[in-house]
Amino acid sequence: MTKSAGEVLDLANKIARLVEERGWNQEDFARISQLNRHTVRTILNSAGNRRLRNATVSQCAEALGLTVNELRTLPLERLLPRMHGKGPADEALLKMLASGATLPELAAWLERNADRAAEFVADEAEELLGMQAPGGALERLGVEQCVEMIERRRKLLAQVKAIAATEYLELVEQVVGLIQDKLHALKPEIGRRLRS
């Protein structure tokens, strides 16, 4: 089945809008997607109705953190929030959180902060539910502080992922290495503090 000129243009326009939403220029997108600059310029400027090769669409999707199917089929308004790390709320995950919240403070927090709870991914939700153990982090630190820790980590990981796609990857590796060395040296002390 051949794509019409309109469908090709729609896909190129969608890619261009998502790249813009990420805050990338042509050079950034070319480097991150590992496409040549001419191909990127053609996509982002919607110059011509040239059919995009499957490999090109695949590289664009990967750079944008999407699957090819998502890039081709989902409407732009569903993809835009994902450019900022926000996906559509996972209703099953929210139900799991609500039913698994045995600590009254966590259940109340989930009701008051439905928008923030909707941003959790499965690993984060499981981690939060695991903190409910008697004497666990939720009791010791409070729900808000534990959630903020998870949110800060999520933001930090997204920032590192973005930096890792640039020429600063080596610098990030050095900084992380230094911090890990420091933590390994402090490990016995950290363990004592967590137990007390």
Sequence and secondary structure as in RCSB ss.txt:
>XXXX:A:sequence
MTKSAGEVLDLANKIARLVEERGWNQEDFARISQLNRHTVRTILNSAGNRRLRNATVSQCAEALGLTVNELRTLP
LERLLPRMHGKGPADEALLKMLASGATLPELAAWLERNADRAAEFVADEAEELLGMQAPGGALERLGVEQCVEMI
ERRRKLLAQVKAIAATEYLELVEQVVGLIQDKLHALKPEIGRRLRS
>XXXX:A:secstr
    HHHHHHHHHHHHHHHHHHT  HHHHHHHHT  HHHHHHHHTT S     HHHHHHHHHHHT  HHHHHHS 
HHHHGGGGGT     HHHHHHHHHH  SHHHHHHHHHTHHHHTT  HHHHHHHHHTTSTTSHHHHH HHHHHHHH
HHHHHHHHHHHHHHTSTTHHHHHHHHHHHHHHHHHHHHHHHHHHH 
